[in-house]
Amino acid sequence: MDTEAVAAWATVAAVVVALFLPTITAWWRHRHRPLLSLADDPANSAEEKWVYKETGQDSLAWFVRLAVSNAKGKRTAQGVEVIVSQAKQLGDGGKVVRLPSPALGWTSSLEAAPFRTIGPDMERALDLGWVIQPGGGGDVRFQIGIQEPGAPQNKRHHLEPGRWRLDLDVMAENGPAKPYAVTVRVENEWLADGRCVTVETVEERQ
């Protein structure tokens, strides 16, 4: 093959690469973008000590946790957060508690920022909420685990006993958001070993 033919083929190859490389790159990034999912995490749910900031006194609390995971073979998810938009009490006459989409807190996190990275085939535990053992015959309330300082001052995120559906959205800076509905049942009394609150279902929201 003479020099002119080689140069011509090289030119054609360069044009083909210039035309299709952006498309192939975009396809690869889309195919391997993070794919997050949400699931119940009973293994990390636990009874722990709760310390009141105002008084320094402590009490027992049951923490309900979910697992946020990234699928195998995907890119690392950046800036992951889970927000809650509302809680709906199930049953006749159930009320709706609307929230300004605050972020839930990550388990054992001392940082204020709600964002996290999750690598492929990895998961992180998330605090859906907790029930504090009431003192002096007080009422049981399930507190949605909103990251401070986003918790409403009127404490409308403290849910009374009953069945509730929480609308959550799992989001990442470099991946698609996925809406979920989590149904919990809150008992009307403190019960040991986490029996005072139960995660019934964790499903993708349509």
Backbone as ProteinMPNN parsed JSONL, in Angstrom:
{"seq_chain_A": "MDTEAVAAWATVAAVVVALFLPTITAWWRHRHRPLLSLADDPANSAEEKWVYKETGQDSLAWFVRLAVSNAKGKRTAQGVEVIVSQAKQLGDGGKVVRLPSPALGWTSSLEAAPFRTIGPDMERALDLGWVIQPGGGGDVRFQIGIQEPGAPQNKRHHLEPGRWRLDLDVMAENGPAKPYAVTVRVENEWLADGRCVTVETVEERQ", "coords_chain_A": {"N_chain_A": [[0.86, -1.192, 0.0], [0.637, 2.149, -0.956], [2.044, 5.325, 0.096], [0.187, 7.404, -0.128], [-2.273, 6.076, -0.028], [-2.207, 5.021, 2.536], [-2.228, 7.376, 4.003], [-4.734, 8.311, 3.28], [-6.45, 6.361, 4.356], [-5.824, 6.745, 7.041], [-6.825, 9.295, 7.426], [-9.561, 8.846, 7.028], [-10.022, 7.121, 9.184], [-9.497, 8.849, 11.321], [-11.584, 10.686, 11.005], [-13.798, 9.029, 11.427], [-13.377, 8.283, 14.114], [-13.555, 10.819, 15.3], [-16.231, 11.376, 14.788], [-17.716, 9.331, 16.038], [-16.64, 8.787, 18.573], [-17.497, 10.594, 20.729], [-20.172, 9.749, 20.937], [-19.905, 7.041, 21.629], [-18.532, 7.317, 24.041], [-20.429, 8.706, 25.587], [-22.438, 6.767, 25.628], [-21.127, 4.725, 27.075], [-20.722, 5.975, 29.56], [-23.367, 6.377, 30.319], [-24.277, 3.742, 30.489], [-22.749, 2.762, 32.586], [-23.305, 4.412, 34.701], [-24.003, 5.343, 38.14], [-26.206, 3.165, 39.951], [-28.49, 3.316, 42.195], [-30.081, 1.847, 45.067], [-32.61, 1.142, 47.543], [-33.151, -0.404, 50.683], [-34.586, -2.328, 53.387], [-32.823, -2.522, 56.508], [-32.353, -4.468, 58.744], [-30.248, -5.611, 60.164], [-28.563, -3.556, 60.949], [-30.218, -1.946, 62.409], [-30.868, -0.883, 65.721], [-30.863, -0.876, 69.359], [-29.983, 1.914, 71.145], [-28.199, 4.363, 73.11], [-29.737, 7.452, 73.764], [-28.995, 10.859, 73.945], [-30.134, 13.792, 75.363], [-29.8, 16.977, 74.052], [-30.475, 19.354, 75.338], [-30.623, 18.867, 78.122], [-28.728, 16.965, 78.76], [-29.385, 14.537, 79.764], [-29.981, 10.999, 79.431], [-31.563, 8.389, 77.474], [-33.101, 5.314, 76.401], [-33.216, 4.393, 72.96], [-34.685, 3.256, 69.914], [-33.272, 2.677, 66.868], [-34.147, 2.877, 63.524], [-33.053, 1.581, 60.514], [-32.045, 1.95, 57.092], [-30.624, 0.559, 54.082], [-28.557, 1.935, 51.665], [-27.544, 1.179, 48.504], [-25.15, 0.624, 45.83], [-25.132, -0.592, 42.548], [-23.353, -3.494, 41.297], [-20.496, -3.176, 39.202], [-20.947, -0.599, 38.405], [-20.225, 2.968, 38.2], [-18.653, 4.873, 40.834], [-20.919, 6.348, 43.061], [-21.498, 9.725, 43.477], [-21.944, 12.38, 45.835], [-24.271, 11.445, 47.252], [-27.541, 11.483, 48.561], [-30.482, 11.147, 50.602], [-33.731, 12.165, 50.521], [-36.739, 13.246, 52.182], [-40.087, 13.756, 51.453], [-42.748, 13.673, 52.304], [-44.979, 12.325, 54.828], [-47.472, 9.99, 55.101], [-50.3, 9.098, 56.87], [-51.718, 5.961, 57.084], [-54.923, 4.499, 56.381], [-58.411, 5.165, 57.242], [-59.193, 8.581, 57.165], [-56.575, 9.362, 57.583], [-53.813, 11.531, 58.227], [-51.715, 13.856, 56.4], [-48.358, 14.614, 56.469], [-46.472, 17.1, 55.375], [-43.229, 17.811, 54.178], [-40.316, 19.918, 53.742], [-38.586, 18.581, 51.894], [-36.198, 17.657, 53.353], [-32.921, 16.24, 54.098], [-32.177, 12.871, 55.059], [-30.243, 11.569, 57.81], [-26.978, 10.034, 57.815], [-25.975, 6.905, 59.176], [-24.099, 6.844, 62.19], [-22.718, 9.162, 61.609], [-20.78, 12.038, 62.037], [-20.624, 14.338, 60.708], [-21.972, 17.346, 59.309], [-22.773, 17.598, 56.662], [-24.992, 16.149, 54.29], [-24.169, 14.549, 52.195], [-22.736, 11.694, 50.526], [-20.318, 9.297, 49.29], [-20.687, 6.313, 47.393], [-19.343, 3.349, 46.541], [-19.1, 0.961, 43.754], [-21.049, -1.994, 44.144], [-21.328, -1.684, 46.887], [-22.586, -0.551, 50.113], [-24.299, 1.796, 52.26], [-25.349, 2.575, 55.572], [-28.374, 4.118, 56.639], [-30.153, 6.409, 58.66], [-33.432, 5.987, 59.08], [-35.163, 6.748, 61.062], [-36.157, 7.067, 64.562], [-37.296, 5.769, 67.726], [-37.771, 7.076, 70.86], [-37.503, 5.93, 74.151], [-40.236, 6.649, 76.08], [-40.553, 8.683, 78.98], [-42.109, 8.575, 82.219], [-44.652, 7.68, 81.438], [-45.145, 8.863, 78.983], [-46.074, 9.599, 75.526], [-45.462, 7.4, 72.756], [-43.459, 8.187, 69.994], [-42.498, 8.208, 66.595], [-39.646, 9.434, 65.307], [-38.749, 10.955, 62.391], [-35.645, 10.593, 60.795], [-34.295, 13.195, 60.244], [-31.661, 15.142, 58.913], [-29.842, 17.354, 60.896], [-29.406, 20.909, 60.414], [-32.08, 20.634, 59.528], [-34.502, 19.766, 60.584], [-37.966, 20.239, 61.246], [-39.106, 22.93, 63.288], [-41.522, 22.785, 64.598], [-41.861, 20.161, 65.14], [-43.314, 18.4, 63.528], [-42.477, 16.187, 62.242], [-42.434, 14.164, 64.043], [-43.959, 11.276, 64.437], [-47.115, 9.954, 65.27], [-48.458, 6.922, 66.87], [-49.366, 4.233, 64.641], [-49.868, 3.285, 61.163], [-47.681, 4.308, 58.649], [-46.789, 5.883, 55.554], [-43.832, 6.752, 54.088], [-42.501, 9.015, 51.811], [-39.689, 8.857, 49.924], [-36.698, 9.998, 48.248], [-33.958, 8.823, 46.506], [-30.885, 10.078, 45.689], [-28.152, 11.074, 43.52], [-25.279, 12.95, 42.552], [-24.193, 12.227, 40.098], [-25.92, 10.409, 38.932], [-29.176, 8.88, 38.223], [-32.181, 9.894, 39.927], [-34.139, 7.994, 42.285], [-37.369, 7.223, 43.233], [-38.885, 6.215, 46.298], [-41.174, 4.397, 48.402], [-41.714, 3.948, 51.764], [-43.092, 1.914, 54.15], [-44.056, 2.03, 57.48], [-44.84, 0.688, 60.722], [-45.938, 1.956, 63.719], [-46.01, 1.262, 67.079], [-48.186, 1.741, 69.974], [-46.909, 1.826, 72.374], [-43.847, 1.552, 74.285], [-41.712, -0.999, 73.35], [-39.377, -3.555, 73.877], [-36.361, -4.503, 72.049], [-36.842, -3.416, 69.553], [-39.461, -3.789, 68.766], [-41.32, -1.846, 68.874], [-41.494, -0.371, 66.582], [-41.865, -1.086, 63.158], [-40.535, -1.849, 59.976], [-42.43, -2.297, 57.24], [-42.647, -2.43, 54.391], [-40.457, -1.682, 51.625], [-40.462, -0.053, 48.779], [-40.153, 0.736, 45.266], [-41.389, 3.823, 44.159], [-44.117, 4.643, 42.138]], "CA_chain_A": [[0.0, 0.0, 0.0], [1.506, 3.305, -1.047], [1.936, 6.333, 1.159], [-1.065, 8.17, -0.277], [-3.376, 5.231, 0.434], [-2.117, 4.971, 4.005], [-2.666, 8.678, 4.506], [-6.182, 8.41, 3.076], [-7.099, 5.529, 5.383], [-5.624, 7.405, 8.335], [-7.776, 10.416, 7.479], [-10.888, 8.266, 7.221], [-10.086, 6.623, 10.557], [-9.583, 10.004, 12.212], [-12.938, 11.237, 10.883], [-14.72, 8.089, 12.093], [-13.191, 8.43, 15.558], [-14.087, 12.118, 15.701], [-17.684, 11.346, 14.7], [-18.378, 8.342, 16.895], [-16.094, 8.691, 19.928], [-18.387, 11.204, 21.738], [-21.364, 8.909, 21.12], [-19.503, 5.837, 22.373], [-18.215, 7.737, 25.407], [-21.693, 8.998, 26.265], [-23.11, 5.483, 25.852], [-20.426, 4.015, 28.149], [-21.005, 6.644, 30.825], [-24.765, 6.111, 30.674], [-24.403, 2.333, 30.849], [-22.047, 2.496, 33.844], [-23.606, 5.414, 35.729], [-24.443, 4.707, 39.386], [-27.575, 2.669, 40.05], [-28.711, 3.21, 43.631], [-31.312, 1.217, 45.524], [-32.899, 1.305, 48.967], [-33.703, -1.629, 51.259], [-34.599, -2.426, 54.843], [-31.515, -2.943, 57.019], [-32.572, -4.874, 60.134], [-28.988, -5.965, 60.83], [-27.972, -2.344, 61.516], [-31.164, -1.332, 63.332], [-30.357, -1.254, 67.041], [-31.201, -0.091, 70.544], [-28.809, 2.676, 71.535], [-28.457, 5.431, 74.083], [-30.053, 8.775, 73.219], [-28.662, 11.919, 74.894], [-30.837, 15.038, 75.075], [-28.873, 18.104, 73.998], [-30.884, 20.422, 76.252], [-30.433, 18.521, 79.528], [-27.64, 16.029, 78.96], [-29.91, 13.264, 80.244], [-30.031, 9.999, 78.381], [-32.657, 7.424, 77.471], [-32.957, 4.321, 75.35], [-33.907, 4.69, 71.698], [-34.544, 2.231, 68.878], [-32.975, 3.307, 65.586], [-34.57, 2.112, 62.349], [-32.098, 1.931, 59.478], [-32.158, 1.435, 55.743], [-29.343, 0.417, 53.379], [-28.462, 2.516, 50.323], [-26.492, 0.418, 47.821], [-24.835, 0.918, 44.432], [-25.047, -1.877, 41.847], [-22.045, -3.988, 40.883], [-20.074, -2.803, 37.861], [-21.283, 0.791, 38.12], [-19.277, 3.952, 38.692], [-18.882, 5.331, 42.2], [-21.949, 7.379, 43.171], [-20.999, 10.914, 44.165], [-22.948, 13.289, 46.377], [-25.514, 10.709, 47.494], [-28.385, 11.887, 49.68], [-31.853, 10.64, 50.59], [-34.611, 13.202, 51.049], [-38.105, 12.831, 52.507], [-40.994, 14.829, 51.058], [-43.966, 13.639, 53.094], [-45.376, 11.109, 55.536], [-48.92, 9.858, 55.031], [-50.87, 8.117, 57.774], [-52.577, 5.059, 56.332], [-56.205, 4.227, 57.027], [-59.45, 6.184, 57.065], [-58.949, 9.856, 57.826], [-55.156, 9.558, 57.881], [-53.311, 12.851, 57.868], [-50.508, 13.941, 55.589], [-47.362, 15.54, 56.992], [-45.606, 17.528, 54.269], [-41.919, 18.283, 54.621], [-39.627, 20.648, 52.663], [-37.551, 17.717, 51.299], [-34.911, 17.617, 54.058], [-32.146, 15.012, 53.932], [-32.012, 11.981, 56.194], [-28.857, 11.478, 58.267], [-26.281, 8.76, 57.662], [-25.688, 6.259, 60.453], [-22.784, 7.069, 62.812], [-22.058, 10.296, 60.954], [-20.586, 13.224, 62.867], [-20.525, 15.485, 59.816], [-23.258, 17.978, 59.032], [-23.149, 17.447, 55.253], [-25.738, 14.907, 54.063], [-23.727, 13.855, 50.991], [-21.802, 10.599, 50.698], [-19.97, 8.522, 48.101], [-20.93, 4.88, 47.531], [-18.676, 2.653, 45.45], [-19.853, -0.151, 43.155], [-21.244, -3.189, 44.965], [-21.167, -1.286, 48.28], [-23.776, 0.054, 50.683], [-24.157, 2.604, 53.473], [-26.537, 2.571, 56.422], [-29.056, 5.407, 56.731], [-31.138, 6.463, 59.739], [-34.788, 6.374, 58.699], [-35.722, 7.439, 62.218], [-35.969, 6.395, 65.836], [-38.286, 5.916, 68.788], [-37.135, 7.248, 72.16], [-38.307, 5.39, 75.243], [-40.846, 7.771, 76.794], [-40.488, 8.637, 80.434], [-43.295, 9.024, 82.936], [-45.906, 7.371, 80.751], [-45.339, 9.702, 77.812], [-46.494, 8.953, 74.294], [-44.459, 6.931, 71.803], [-43.417, 8.913, 68.725], [-41.431, 7.847, 65.666], [-39.052, 10.658, 64.79], [-38.051, 10.79, 61.121], [-34.245, 10.925, 61.035], [-33.879, 14.327, 59.404], [-30.343, 15.694, 59.197], [-29.822, 18.716, 61.452], [-30.483, 21.606, 61.121], [-33.264, 20.689, 58.672], [-35.705, 19.268, 61.253], [-38.956, 21.293, 61.519], [-39.157, 23.38, 64.677], [-42.8, 22.394, 65.211], [-41.776, 18.719, 65.38], [-44.341, 17.653, 62.802], [-41.883, 14.926, 61.778], [-42.606, 13.175, 65.109], [-45.189, 10.616, 64.002], [-47.862, 9.242, 66.308], [-48.649, 5.502, 66.554], [-50.175, 3.905, 63.467], [-49.122, 2.901, 59.963], [-47.31, 5.493, 57.873], [-46.011, 5.734, 54.319], [-42.882, 7.843, 53.898], [-42.039, 9.163, 50.43], [-38.271, 9.19, 49.893], [-36.016, 10.027, 46.957], [-32.529, 8.527, 46.598], [-30.299, 10.887, 44.626], [-26.703, 11.207, 43.408], [-24.896, 14.006, 41.61], [-23.834, 11.666, 38.793], [-26.814, 9.313, 38.587], [-30.595, 9.204, 38.245], [-32.896, 9.796, 41.202], [-35.112, 6.91, 42.356], [-38.348, 7.462, 44.297], [-39.273, 5.048, 47.087], [-42.187, 4.512, 49.451], [-41.387, 3.07, 52.896], [-44.216, 1.795, 55.078], [-43.667, 1.637, 58.833], [-45.899, 0.592, 61.722], [-45.492, 2.448, 65.018], [-46.881, 0.792, 68.158], [-48.581, 2.813, 70.9], [-46.17, 1.697, 73.622], [-42.449, 1.166, 74.13], [-41.464, -2.433, 73.408], [-37.951, -3.81, 73.72], [-35.865, -5.207, 70.857], [-37.303, -2.799, 68.323], [-40.818, -4.18, 68.382], [-42.201, -0.678, 68.91], [-41.623, 0.154, 65.226], [-41.548, -2.126, 62.173], [-40.549, -1.519, 58.544], [-43.247, -3.326, 56.574], [-42.278, -2.542, 52.977], [-39.624, -0.676, 50.967], [-40.78, -0.273, 47.364], [-40.023, 1.869, 44.35], [-42.635, 4.584, 44.03], [-44.494, 4.875, 40.747]], "C_chain_A": [[0.891, 1.234, 0.0], [1.184, 4.328, 0.035], [0.627, 7.101, 1.09], [-2.264, 7.378, 0.233], [-3.392, 5.158, 1.96], [-2.626, 6.267, 4.607], [-4.174, 8.835, 4.381], [-6.933, 7.597, 4.124], [-6.962, 6.143, 6.767], [-6.599, 8.558, 8.508], [-9.188, 9.919, 7.737], [-11.062, 7.793, 8.666], [-10.23, 7.769, 11.544], [-10.97, 10.615, 12.186], [-13.948, 10.349, 11.608], [-14.626, 8.217, 13.606], [-13.804, 9.743, 16.04], [-15.616, 12.121, 15.713], [-18.321, 10.478, 15.78], [-17.85, 8.265, 18.325], [-16.988, 9.369, 20.969], [-19.63, 10.358, 22.015], [-21.051, 7.677, 21.942], [-19.211, 6.182, 23.825], [-19.483, 8.006, 26.209], [-22.461, 7.717, 26.579], [-22.473, 4.749, 27.006], [-20.745, 4.641, 29.498], [-22.432, 6.385, 31.278], [-24.932, 4.677, 31.16], [-23.816, 2.052, 32.238], [-22.324, 3.549, 34.912], [-24.133, 4.717, 36.986], [-25.909, 4.291, 39.325], [-27.84, 2.371, 41.526], [-30.037, 2.532, 43.941], [-31.401, 1.336, 47.034], [-33.546, 0.031, 49.483], [-33.734, -1.518, 52.777], [-33.245, -2.961, 55.322], [-31.646, -3.36, 58.488], [-31.283, -5.207, 60.88], [-28.344, -4.757, 61.5], [-28.94, -1.574, 62.41], [-30.809, -1.801, 64.74], [-30.912, -0.347, 68.126], [-29.936, 0.587, 71.033], [-29.208, 3.753, 72.537], [-28.696, 6.743, 73.356], [-29.761, 9.814, 74.29], [-29.36, 13.204, 74.46], [-29.849, 16.207, 75.146], [-29.183, 19.14, 75.074], [-30.499, 20.122, 77.698], [-29.233, 17.629, 79.795], [-28.09, 14.684, 79.49], [-29.991, 12.278, 79.076], [-31.218, 9.068, 78.565], [-32.361, 6.399, 76.396], [-33.729, 4.76, 74.112], [-33.678, 3.524, 70.74], [-34.401, 2.932, 67.535], [-33.356, 2.362, 64.451], [-33.702, 2.555, 61.17], [-32.406, 1.248, 58.154], [-30.758, 1.338, 55.146], [-29.469, 1.033, 51.988], [-27.288, 1.838, 49.623], [-26.354, 0.854, 46.37], [-24.576, -0.415, 43.732], [-23.61, -2.209, 41.445], [-21.735, -3.557, 39.45], [-20.397, -1.378, 37.477], [-20.179, 1.716, 38.633], [-19.629, 4.348, 40.121], [-19.915, 6.461, 42.197], [-21.412, 8.523, 44.022], [-22.177, 11.734, 44.7], [-24.285, 12.626, 46.64], [-26.248, 11.3, 48.696], [-29.775, 11.286, 49.493], [-32.731, 11.687, 51.251], [-36.008, 12.626, 51.286], [-39.043, 14.003, 52.238], [-42.288, 14.844, 51.853], [-44.114, 12.308, 53.803], [-46.895, 11.086, 55.552], [-49.387, 8.753, 55.963], [-51.885, 7.274, 57.024], [-53.844, 4.744, 57.124], [-57.173, 5.383, 56.823], [-59.099, 7.442, 57.847], [-57.508, 10.128, 58.169], [-54.662, 10.911, 57.416], [-52.035, 12.75, 57.042], [-49.597, 15.003, 56.197], [-46.405, 15.88, 55.858], [-44.334, 18.147, 54.827], [-41.198, 18.949, 53.453], [-38.427, 19.89, 52.109], [-36.203, 17.805, 52.018], [-34.227, 16.276, 53.841], [-32.156, 14.196, 55.22], [-30.528, 11.864, 56.541], [-28.276, 10.085, 58.056], [-25.916, 8.206, 59.034], [-24.251, 6.528, 60.899], [-22.009, 8.2, 62.155], [-21.978, 11.47, 61.915], [-20.516, 14.494, 62.029], [-21.911, 16.029, 59.514], [-23.726, 17.741, 57.601], [-23.865, 16.121, 55.029], [-25.185, 14.052, 52.933], [-22.688, 12.779, 51.312], [-21.433, 10.02, 49.337], [-20.223, 7.046, 48.405], [-20.331, 4.195, 46.313], [-19.531, 1.539, 44.875], [-19.891, -1.357, 44.08], [-20.976, -2.898, 46.445], [-22.466, -0.676, 48.776], [-23.409, 0.865, 51.916], [-25.465, 2.562, 54.242], [-27.045, 3.994, 56.622], [-30.069, 5.342, 57.869], [-32.492, 6.921, 59.188], [-35.445, 7.142, 59.83], [-35.521, 6.625, 63.479], [-37.166, 6.646, 66.753], [-37.532, 6.008, 70.105], [-38.066, 6.71, 73.233], [-38.901, 6.537, 76.049], [-40.728, 7.593, 78.304], [-41.786, 9.116, 81.058], [-44.593, 8.776, 82.206], [-46.189, 8.234, 79.535], [-45.685, 8.888, 76.577], [-45.29, 8.515, 73.458], [-44.577, 7.748, 70.52], [-42.247, 8.397, 67.896], [-40.912, 9.124, 65.041], [-38.313, 10.353, 63.484], [-36.638, 11.347, 61.269], [-33.693, 12.028, 60.159], [-32.538, 14.879, 59.879], [-30.483, 17.108, 59.753], [-29.019, 19.626, 60.529], [-31.809, 21.652, 60.345], [-34.555, 20.251, 59.333], [-36.677, 20.41, 61.545], [-39.019, 21.648, 63.002], [-40.446, 22.954, 65.375], [-42.917, 20.89, 65.444], [-42.884, 17.921, 64.682], [-43.801, 16.351, 62.212], [-41.862, 13.869, 62.88], [-43.963, 12.515, 64.889], [-45.809, 9.812, 65.142], [-48.036, 7.774, 65.92], [-49.619, 5.284, 65.392], [-49.286, 3.447, 62.33], [-48.913, 4.131, 59.099], [-46.567, 5.086, 56.608], [-45.146, 6.972, 54.158], [-42.414, 7.851, 52.45], [-40.602, 9.683, 50.44], [-37.777, 9.246, 48.457], [-34.526, 9.829, 47.19], [-31.846, 9.201, 45.411], [-28.776, 10.866, 44.682], [-26.4, 12.279, 42.374], [-24.672, 13.456, 40.203], [-24.697, 10.467, 38.407], [-28.265, 9.724, 38.698], [-31.176, 9.073, 39.65], [-33.906, 8.652, 41.14], [-36.06, 7.177, 43.522], [-38.74, 6.156, 44.986], [-40.402, 5.41, 48.049], [-41.845, 3.487, 50.519], [-42.562, 3.078, 53.857], [-43.712, 1.289, 56.424], [-44.909, 1.554, 59.714], [-45.326, 0.963, 63.08], [-46.488, 1.986, 66.077], [-47.176, 1.936, 69.135], [-47.925, 2.686, 72.269], [-44.748, 1.265, 73.321], [-42.323, -0.345, 74.311], [-39.993, -2.671, 73.125], [-37.652, -4.506, 72.397], [-36.473, -4.684, 69.563], [-38.704, -3.132, 67.902], [-41.8, -3.012, 68.417], [-42.352, -0.032, 67.535], [-41.12, -0.905, 64.243], [-41.566, -1.548, 60.771], [-41.291, -2.636, 57.834], [-42.825, -3.518, 55.126], [-41.344, -1.39, 52.578], [-39.755, -0.934, 49.469], [-40.511, 0.966, 46.531], [-41.38, 2.514, 44.143], [-42.898, 4.886, 42.566], [-44.913, 6.329, 40.538]], "O_chain_A": [[1.785, 1.366, 0.836], [0.205, 4.213, 0.772], [0.027, 7.415, 2.118], [-3.166, 7.941, 0.853], [-4.449, 5.224, 2.589], [-3.362, 6.261, 5.594], [-4.821, 9.414, 5.253], [-7.913, 8.062, 4.706], [-7.886, 6.068, 7.576], [-7.133, 8.776, 9.596], [-9.921, 10.483, 8.549], [-12.097, 8.025, 9.291], [-11.001, 7.674, 12.5], [-11.487, 11.022, 13.227], [-14.835, 10.839, 12.307], [-15.641, 8.255, 14.302], [-14.488, 9.777, 17.063], [-16.231, 12.788, 16.545], [-19.34, 10.846, 16.363], [-18.532, 7.736, 19.203], [-17.228, 8.773, 22.019], [-20.087, 10.254, 23.154], [-21.811, 7.3, 22.834], [-19.588, 5.443, 24.734], [-19.6, 7.589, 27.361], [-23.058, 7.585, 27.647], [-23.183, 4.197, 27.846], [-21.009, 3.932, 30.47], [-22.689, 6.195, 32.467], [-25.646, 4.425, 32.131], [-24.325, 1.206, 32.973], [-21.638, 3.575, 35.934], [-24.659, 3.608, 36.897], [-26.74, 4.974, 38.726], [-27.466, 1.316, 42.038], [-30.995, 2.632, 43.174], [-30.409, 1.594, 47.716], [-34.392, -0.555, 48.808], [-33.007, -0.723, 53.374], [-32.602, -3.751, 54.631], [-31.115, -2.69, 59.374], [-31.235, -5.095, 62.105], [-27.654, -4.906, 62.508], [-28.527, -0.643, 63.1], [-30.485, -2.971, 64.943], [-31.36, 0.771, 67.872], [-28.934, -0.074, 71.304], [-30.389, 4.01, 72.772], [-27.951, 7.104, 72.444], [-30.221, 9.678, 75.423], [-29.199, 13.652, 73.324], [-29.161, 16.403, 76.148], [-28.273, 19.734, 75.654], [-30.089, 21.026, 78.426], [-28.766, 17.542, 80.93], [-27.272, 13.779, 79.652], [-30.059, 12.665, 77.909], [-31.796, 8.967, 79.647], [-31.468, 6.596, 75.572], [-34.766, 5.417, 74.211], [-32.622, 2.891, 70.75], [-35.283, 3.68, 67.113], [-32.943, 1.202, 64.422], [-33.621, 3.743, 60.86], [-32.944, 0.142, 58.102], [-29.82, 1.96, 55.644], [-30.376, 0.692, 51.228], [-26.156, 1.915, 50.101], [-27.289, 1.375, 45.762], [-23.876, -1.272, 44.271], [-22.773, -1.322, 41.277], [-22.614, -3.575, 38.588], [-20.15, -0.976, 36.34], [-19.311, 1.299, 39.401], [-20.766, 4.176, 40.561], [-19.8, 7.414, 41.426], [-20.935, 8.316, 45.138], [-23.252, 11.776, 44.101], [-25.328, 13.179, 46.292], [-25.636, 11.582, 49.726], [-30.187, 10.962, 48.379], [-32.507, 12.056, 52.403], [-36.4, 11.641, 50.661], [-38.822, 15.109, 52.732], [-42.871, 15.908, 52.062], [-43.484, 11.311, 53.45], [-47.532, 12.053, 55.97], [-48.934, 7.613, 55.865], [-52.805, 7.805, 56.401], [-53.843, 4.724, 58.354], [-56.807, 6.437, 56.303], [-58.755, 7.384, 59.027], [-57.223, 11.025, 58.962], [-55.039, 11.387, 56.345], [-51.374, 11.712, 56.995], [-50.01, 16.142, 56.414], [-45.616, 15.035, 55.432], [-44.355, 18.895, 55.804], [-41.434, 18.592, 52.299], [-37.371, 20.48, 51.879], [-35.174, 18.006, 51.373], [-34.865, 15.297, 53.451], [-32.145, 14.745, 56.322], [-29.665, 12.037, 55.681], [-28.992, 9.085, 58.112], [-25.585, 8.964, 59.946], [-23.314, 6.453, 60.104], [-20.778, 8.192, 62.149], [-22.973, 11.854, 62.531], [-20.367, 15.593, 62.564], [-22.892, 15.287, 59.467], [-24.928, 17.686, 57.342], [-23.414, 15.083, 55.513], [-25.668, 12.94, 52.716], [-21.878, 12.923, 52.228], [-22.143, 10.224, 48.352], [-20.003, 6.585, 49.525], [-20.762, 4.433, 45.185], [-20.573, 1.203, 45.439], [-18.895, -1.698, 44.717], [-20.463, -3.752, 47.169], [-23.341, -0.324, 47.985], [-22.364, 0.659, 52.533], [-26.547, 2.519, 53.657], [-26.269, 4.94, 56.754], [-30.765, 4.339, 58.028], [-32.675, 8.097, 58.87], [-36.201, 8.083, 59.588], [-34.808, 5.622, 63.477], [-37.929, 7.595, 66.576], [-36.742, 5.123, 70.435], [-39.264, 6.993, 73.231], [-38.16, 7.321, 76.642], [-40.796, 6.477, 78.821], [-42.482, 9.961, 80.494], [-45.537, 9.557, 82.328], [-47.335, 8.334, 79.096], [-45.603, 7.66, 76.576], [-44.246, 9.167, 73.453], [-45.68, 7.971, 70.021], [-41.152, 8.176, 68.413], [-41.64, 9.819, 64.331], [-37.357, 9.578, 63.478], [-36.45, 12.44, 61.803], [-32.733, 11.821, 59.418], [-32.308, 15.059, 61.075], [-31.154, 17.954, 59.162], [-28.05, 19.176, 59.919], [-32.575, 22.605, 60.49], [-35.616, 20.348, 58.716], [-36.256, 21.454, 62.045], [-38.989, 20.768, 63.862], [-40.468, 22.78, 66.593], [-43.956, 20.406, 65.894], [-43.333, 16.894, 65.191], [-44.568, 15.512, 61.74], [-41.325, 12.781, 62.672], [-45.001, 13.131, 65.13], [-45.123, 9.095, 65.871], [-47.793, 7.41, 64.769], [-50.562, 6.051, 65.194], [-48.086, 3.244, 62.514], [-49.844, 4.897, 58.847], [-45.829, 4.101, 56.581], [-45.649, 8.095, 54.098], [-41.983, 6.826, 51.922], [-40.331, 10.793, 50.898], [-38.354, 8.627, 47.563], [-33.902, 10.558, 47.962], [-32.187, 8.929, 44.259], [-28.182, 10.668, 45.742], [-27.17, 12.489, 41.436], [-24.933, 14.149, 39.22], [-24.259, 9.605, 37.645], [-28.565, 10.801, 39.212], [-30.727, 8.254, 40.451], [-34.465, 8.368, 40.08], [-35.62, 7.339, 44.661], [-38.905, 5.124, 44.335], [-40.56, 6.563, 48.45], [-41.702, 2.3, 50.226], [-42.978, 4.138, 54.326], [-43.034, 0.265, 56.505], [-45.896, 2.254, 59.488], [-44.353, 0.366, 63.539], [-47.679, 2.284, 65.982], [-46.502, 2.965, 69.122], [-48.331, 3.355, 73.219], [-44.462, 0.696, 72.267], [-42.776, -0.897, 75.314], [-39.425, -2.051, 72.226], [-38.544, -5.022, 71.723], [-36.603, -5.425, 68.589], [-39.111, -2.796, 66.79], [-42.963, -3.158, 68.041], [-43.257, 0.78, 67.341], [-40.086, -1.536, 64.465], [-42.501, -0.836, 60.405], [-40.843, -3.783, 57.824], [-42.661, -4.653, 54.677], [-41.427, -0.285, 53.115], [-39.222, -1.916, 48.953], [-40.621, 2.094, 47.011], [-42.391, 1.831, 43.974], [-42.006, 5.33, 41.843], [-45.266, 6.715, 39.424]]}, "name": "protein", "num_of_chains": 1, "seq": "MDTEAVAAWATVAAVVVALFLPTITAWWRHRHRPLLSLADDPANSAEEKWVYKETGQDSLAWFVRLAVSNAKGKRTAQGVEVIVSQAKQLGDGGKVVRLPSPALGWTSSLEAAPFRTIGPDMERALDLGWVIQPGGGGDVRFQIGIQEPGAPQNKRHHLEPGRWRLDLDVMAENGPAKPYAVTVRVENEWLADGRCVTVETVEERQ"}
